Structures are given as C-alpha cells and as structure tokens.
C-alpha cells in the first residue's frame, strides 16, 4: 500500500496551462441580476438578488453565495464530487518540481495520457484506456463498455524543472474529479481482507403522506484493513503518521494493479495501530475516512 501526500496545485505558478473554461471574472463595474454567475478568488459565485453592483463576492452573503471552486481548479480540492469538465477532451499542465506518483479519480473519457518533460526532452509518457468490458465475447459484442473512473501512476521519473501534461481524450464530456500529485510513501503490503466500505450520504425518509423522499447527497468511500512491513520501517512509519494527522491524502491499497484501482481512496486516516507482530515484521491496522 502506498499513500500520496498531495502537492498544492492551486498555488501560483503550479497550473501553467489548461483548456478548461472558467466563468467570467467578477467586475466591480457590472450590475449583476439575480442568479447571475461569475468567478472571483478561485471560487464561483451566484448573485442572490438583482441590482448587485460593487458588492465584492465573499464579503456580503446578502449579495453573493459561494458555488464551489472554479472549473479549472475543481479537480484539486478535497471533494471527489466536484469535477473539472470540458466537452471534447480535457488537458492541463503542471509544474510541481520533484514527484513520484499521480492519482486521478472521477475520470470520464475514453483514455488518459500522462507525459513528463524536462525542457525539450520527454522523460516519460503513457496512455491508458478508460473503457473496458467484462472480458467475455457477449459483453464485448452486446454490453456497454464500462467507464474506469480512476487510475494511479507510480514510480514516476521527475526533475526539479520538469512539467507534467495530463490529457483525457473524449468525443463528448471529459472530466476529472481529483488530481493528486506528490511523492509516494510505501507503508506496507495490504493483507487480504482489506475493505472499502461505500456509504450513502443522502437523506431518505417518508413524508407526511408516507411517500418515500430521496435527497441525493453523493457518497463517500473509505478503507480499512491491515498492512504488513519489515520491522526496520517501524520508526519511519510512526513518524510519517504523526506528521500527517488530519491531512487528506490518496491511499492506494494495490498500486499498479489496474483491476483493483477502485480500491483507491482519497481521505484522511482516523485511526492507525502499529503492532510489533514478530521479530522481523510489524503490522498496521488502519481506518481511512474517505472524503465525499
């Protein structure tokens, strides 16, 4: 199992290019009608009432309501429910210095291509398909292809001056809900029995007439289980966990195994129990709360 502490891709100079389109920037000289939209300070805003003139978004809730991150940065927040989207394909370029892993979640498209360059030299490139069948002749001929919505690239080469270009090919809508880039940390081999509980975050009840009411609020996916690692890693593992309390990260129980990429979880660990299991091995029981 590896974990990827994310580099902040919303910092100035990190996202160097993208074809994702954002809303028009807020203008103090524009009078906004009710329900008009704009972008300001990396967020989208909706005008609450008509005659909205010279009221800066974020300063007065009587005039503006926050409507989430701007499109180009939606993939870098802590929610897998907000996505960066574009019709006809999506691409973005990052300049983050050294890293070893990239995790992508909430993907929509036919394929994803990762290219790493150092100056004019391409040091890594790979394309992965995002569409698959169940593997039988019947499924290939008669059933719709399945959309693979996650993939993780690990063990990547990089340099302090390299650039990363990621593109999602699609003839229709292309999307990415989460892009995590950072230096991977090996915390142990996931043992059989590792679980990925999926929890419905919606509200479901009966109204006054006993009619069912369903309020959709997405879901969260967590993880829990045990990993095993050599005893020599005990101090490093304990120090890493202590230094990353409360920090949302990408956890991959089976890195480089595309048939188990659905086990990847973005969230924070809520409980970790290192155990000196034998003279040569330690185990770590860990519970990870996945973010929505």
MOWOUR-V187514 format. One record per residue. N is the residue number from 1. RES is the residue in one letter. NEAR is the number of other C-alpha atoms within 8 Angstrom. D_LAST is the distance of its C-alpha to the last C-alpha in Angstrom with 2 decimals. Layout:
n/res/near/d_last
N/RES/NEAR/D_LAST
N/RES/NEAR/D_LAST
This chain:
n/res/near/d_last
1/X/13/21.50
2/X/13/20.67
3/X/12/18.18
4/X/14/17.86
5/X/13/17.68
6/X/10/16.84
7/X/8/19.64
8/X/6/18.98
9/X/9/19.45
10/X/8/19.55
11/X/7/22.78
12/X/5/26.00
13/X/6/27.61
14/X/10/24.76
15/X/13/23.72
16/X/9/27.30
17/X/7/27.04
18/X/10/24.82
19/X/8/25.68
20/X/12/22.56
21/X/7/23.94
22/X/8/22.84
23/X/10/24.04
24/X/7/27.49
25/X/7/27.68
26/X/8/28.63
27/X/6/32.41
28/X/8/34.18
29/X/6/37.07
30/X/7/35.19
31/X/8/35.16
32/X/10/31.87
33/X/10/31.89
34/X/11/29.47
35/X/8/26.19
36/X/8/27.23
37/X/10/24.61
38/X/11/24.94
39/X/14/23.30
40/X/10/24.08
41/X/4/23.06
42/X/8/20.29
43/X/11/18.65
44/X/14/19.32
45/X/14/21.25
46/X/13/22.67
47/X/15/26.14
48/X/10/26.42
49/X/10/30.17
50/X/8/33.10
51/X/8/35.46
52/X/12/32.74
53/X/9/34.91
54/X/9/34.59
55/X/9/31.58
56/X/7/29.26
57/X/11/25.54
58/X/8/23.79
59/X/6/27.08
60/X/9/27.52
61/X/7/25.06
62/X/6/28.06
63/X/11/27.99
64/X/12/24.53
65/X/11/20.90
66/X/9/18.05
67/X/8/16.30
68/X/8/13.87
69/X/10/14.90
70/X/12/17.89
71/X/12/17.67
72/X/10/19.09
73/X/11/16.66
74/X/14/13.33
75/X/13/12.89
76/X/12/13.49
77/X/9/10.93
78/X/7/8.07
79/X/9/5.31
80/X/12/5.72
81/X/8/6.15
82/X/9/9.15
83/X/13/12.03
84/X/13/15.57
85/X/11/17.96
86/X/12/21.72
87/X/10/24.18
88/X/10/26.57
89/X/14/24.75
90/X/16/22.67
91/X/11/23.84
92/X/13/23.40
93/X/12/25.46
94/X/12/24.60
95/X/12/27.09
96/X/12/25.62
97/X/10/28.58
98/X/11/28.43
99/X/13/25.44
100/X/13/25.34
101/X/14/22.03
102/X/11/19.56
103/X/13/16.32
104/X/13/15.01
105/X/12/11.99
106/X/13/11.49
107/X/12/15.27
108/X/14/17.57
109/X/17/21.28
110/X/10/24.30
111/X/12/24.29
112/X/13/23.09
113/X/11/25.73
114/X/12/25.60
115/X/12/28.75
116/X/13/29.70
117/X/12/32.89
118/X/12/35.10
119/X/7/37.39
120/X/5/39.00
121/X/6/38.26
122/X/10/35.47
123/X/10/34.52
124/X/10/31.80
125/X/9/30.64
126/X/7/28.87
127/X/8/27.68
128/X/7/25.46
129/X/8/25.29
130/X/12/22.06
131/X/11/23.93
132/X/10/25.41
133/X/11/27.22
134/X/6/27.61
135/X/7/30.71
136/X/7/33.40
137/X/6/35.97
138/X/7/34.95
139/X/11/31.27
140/X/12/32.38
141/X/6/34.94
142/X/6/33.42
143/X/8/29.65
144/X/7/27.03
145/X/8/25.62
146/X/7/22.16
147/X/9/19.59
148/X/10/18.42
149/X/9/15.09
150/X/12/15.04
151/X/10/17.93
152/X/11/18.90
153/X/9/22.26
154/X/10/23.84
155/X/7/27.24
156/X/9/27.62
157/X/8/30.70
158/X/12/30.51
159/X/9/32.74
160/X/7/32.57
161/X/10/33.36
162/X/14/31.53
163/X/12/29.33
164/X/11/26.50
165/X/11/26.26
166/X/11/23.47
167/X/11/24.00
168/X/15/22.41
169/X/12/25.29
170/X/14/25.02
171/X/8/27.66
172/X/8/25.15
173/X/12/21.66
174/X/16/20.24
175/X/14/16.65
176/X/14/14.52
177/X/17/10.83
178/X/16/11.12
179/X/11/14.54
180/X/13/15.20
181/X/13/18.92
182/X/13/20.82
183/X/11/23.28
184/X/13/22.34
185/X/7/23.28
186/X/7/24.58
187/X/10/23.90
188/X/9/25.59
189/X/9/25.98
190/X/12/23.41
191/X/9/25.49
192/X/4/25.57
193/X/5/23.50
194/X/10/20.25
195/X/7/17.45
196/X/9/13.95
197/X/7/12.84
198/X/8/10.42
199/X/7/9.55
200/X/8/9.79
201/X/9/8.26
202/X/10/11.22
203/X/9/14.58
204/X/8/17.68
205/X/7/21.17
206/X/9/24.79
207/X/8/26.36
208/X/5/29.91
209/X/5/31.44
210/X/6/29.44
211/X/7/27.57
212/X/8/24.06
213/X/9/21.34
214/X/8/17.85
215/X/7/15.28
216/X/7/12.38
217/X/8/8.99
218/X/9/6.94
219/X/10/5.81
220/X/11/4.62
221/X/13/7.53
222/X/14/9.74
223/X/14/13.35
224/X/11/16.63
225/X/12/20.21
226/X/11/23.20
227/X/13/24.38
228/X/12/28.03
229/X/11/29.75
230/X/9/33.26
231/X/10/34.48
232/X/5/35.22
233/X/8/31.51
234/X/10/31.13
235/X/7/31.67
236/X/7/29.55
237/X/9/26.59
238/X/9/26.98
239/X/8/27.39
240/X/8/24.31
241/X/9/22.11
242/X/7/23.83
243/X/6/23.34
244/X/7/19.55
245/X/8/18.54
246/X/7/15.34
247/X/8/14.75
248/X/10/11.53
249/X/11/13.10
250/X/14/13.10
251/X/12/14.66
252/X/12/16.88
253/X/10/18.80
254/X/12/21.17
255/X/11/21.70
256/X/8/24.00
257/X/7/23.74
258/X/7/22.35
259/X/5/22.60
260/X/8/20.02
261/X/14/17.61
262/X/6/15.02
263/X/10/15.02
264/X/12/13.47
265/X/11/10.33
266/X/10/8.82
267/X/14/8.69
268/X/13/11.68
269/X/12/14.40
270/X/9/15.36
271/X/7/18.69
272/X/10/21.10
273/X/7/24.62
274/X/10/27.11
275/X/7/30.17
276/X/9/33.55
277/X/8/33.98
278/X/6/37.33
279/X/6/39.70
280/X/7/37.98
281/X/11/34.32
282/X/14/31.41
283/X/12/28.30
284/X/11/24.89
285/X/11/22.78
286/X/12/19.17
287/X/12/15.98
288/X/12/12.68
289/X/11/9.57
290/X/12/6.63
291/X/12/3.79
292/X/9/0.00
